[in-house]
Amino acid sequence: MIGLVADDNRPEMMFNKTGTYVAMTQILLPFMVLPLYSVMKTISPSLMRAGKSLGGTPFIAFWKVYFPLTIPGIGAGCLLVFILAIGYYITPALVGGASGTLISNQIAYHMKSTLDWSFASAMGLMLLAGVLAIYWVYNKLVGVDNIKLG
């Protein structure tokens, strides 16, 4: 046969970062899709027809008319997924093993196992500073006031 399901051709999805990212994507995908759907269903289909009737191709009508109207939903979904992904703890521990751990797993490890609370708090402070920096950039690019969930 062609060997697509043979054991030696199967990608390794457990105990590595790739499997962790695939599992996190599968779990967090609804948190991105639902804000997008709620924003997209409020956009009138006549706007796309108007864009096409004014001489634009379907792609140009999508890019110039429909896509800018979905940016608040994209922003809300990205912010929601980002907040949830930062505190991810169980999935990386189960799927990722030792090589697929994220920063939340490292902080918990140093809090529980090594009892190195100063290092764990320094990592938590670095995580907080990174999150605040990303939030500041997000606020400058998209604007927190422009977020809508429907």
C-alpha positions in Angstrom: 0.0 0.0 0.0 1.0 3.7 0.2 1.9 3.6 3.9 0.0 6.6 5.1 -1.0 5.0 8.4 2.1 3.1 9.1 3.7 3.5 12.5 7.0 4.9 11.1 5.2 7.6 9.0 3.0 8.9 11.8 3.9 12.4 13.2 4.8 12.4 16.9 2.1 14.4 18.7 2.7 13.5 22.3 5.3 14.8 24.7 6.5 17.7 22.5 5.6 21.3 21.7 3.9 20.5 18.4 1.3 18.3 20.0 0.8 20.9 22.7 0.1 23.6 20.2 -2.2 21.4 18.2 -4.2 20.4 21.3 -4.4 24.1 22.5 -5.5 25.2 19.0 -8.3 22.5 19.0 -9.5 23.6 22.5 -9.2 27.4 22.0 -10.6 27.5 18.4 -14.3 28.0 19.6 -13.2 31.0 21.7 -12.0 32.6 18.5 -14.8 31.5 16.2 -17.7 32.5 18.4 -16.8 36.3 18.6 -16.1 36.3 14.9 -19.4 34.7 14.1 -21.4 37.1 16.3 -19.8 40.1 14.6 -20.1 38.6 11.1 -23.8 37.8 11.4 -24.5 41.5 12.1 -22.9 42.6 8.8 -25.5 43.1 6.0 -25.0 41.0 2.9 -26.0 44.0 0.8 -22.7 45.6 1.6 -20.8 42.9 -0.3 -23.3 43.2 -3.2 -22.7 47.0 -3.2 -19.0 46.6 -3.2 -19.2 44.2 -6.2 -21.7 46.5 -8.0 -19.3 49.4 -7.7 -16.8 47.5 -9.8 -14.8 45.5 -7.3 -14.0 41.8 -7.7 -15.3 39.5 -4.9 -11.8 39.6 -3.3 -11.6 43.3 -3.4 -15.1 43.7 -2.1 -14.3 41.3 0.8 -11.0 43.1 1.6 -12.2 46.6 1.4 -15.8 46.2 2.8 -16.3 43.0 4.8 -12.9 42.6 6.4 -12.7 46.0 8.1 -16.1 45.5 9.6 -14.9 42.2 11.2 -11.8 43.8 12.9 -13.6 44.4 16.3 -14.5 40.7 16.3 -11.0 39.6 15.4 -9.7 41.8 18.2 -12.1 40.4 20.8 -11.3 36.8 19.7 -7.6 37.4 19.8 -7.7 39.0 23.2 -9.9 36.2 24.6 -7.7 33.4 23.3 -4.6 35.2 24.4 -5.9 35.5 28.0 -6.9 31.9 28.1 -3.7 30.6 26.6 -1.5 32.5 29.1 -2.9 30.5 32.0 -3.0 27.2 30.2 -1.8 24.6 32.7 -3.4 21.2 32.3 -3.1 20.6 28.5 0.6 21.3 28.3 1.2 19.1 31.3 -0.7 16.2 29.9 0.1 16.4 26.2 3.5 18.2 26.3 5.2 16.2 29.0 8.6 17.5 30.0 9.5 19.0 26.6 6.1 20.7 25.9 5.7 22.7 29.1 4.8 26.4 29.0 5.6 29.2 31.4 2.6 28.5 33.6 3.9 24.9 34.1 7.3 26.3 35.0 5.9 28.7 37.5 3.8 25.9 39.1 6.8 23.6 39.2 8.9 26.1 41.0 6.1 26.9 43.4 5.3 23.3 44.3 8.3 21.1 43.7 11.4 23.1 44.2 9.9 25.6 46.6 11.8 28.4 44.9 9.2 31.0 45.4 11.5 33.9 44.6 12.2 32.5 41.1 8.6 31.6 40.5 7.5 35.1 41.5 10.2 36.6 39.2 8.9 34.5 36.4 5.3 35.5 37.2 6.4 39.2 37.2 8.1 38.8 33.8 4.9 37.1 32.5 2.8 40.0 33.8 5.2 42.6 32.3 5.0 40.8 28.9 1.2 40.6 29.1 1.0 44.3 29.9 3.3 45.2 27.0 1.3 43.1 24.6 -1.9 44.6 25.9 -0.5 48.1 25.4 0.5 47.3 21.8 -3.0 45.8 21.3 -4.6 48.9 22.7 -2.6 51.1 20.3 -3.3 49.0 17.2 -6.9 47.9 17.7 -8.1 49.9 20.7 -9.9 48.3 23.6 -12.9 50.5 23.0 -13.5 48.9 19.6 -14.0 45.4 20.9 -17.4 44.0 20.3 -18.8 40.6 20.8 -21.9 41.0 18.6 
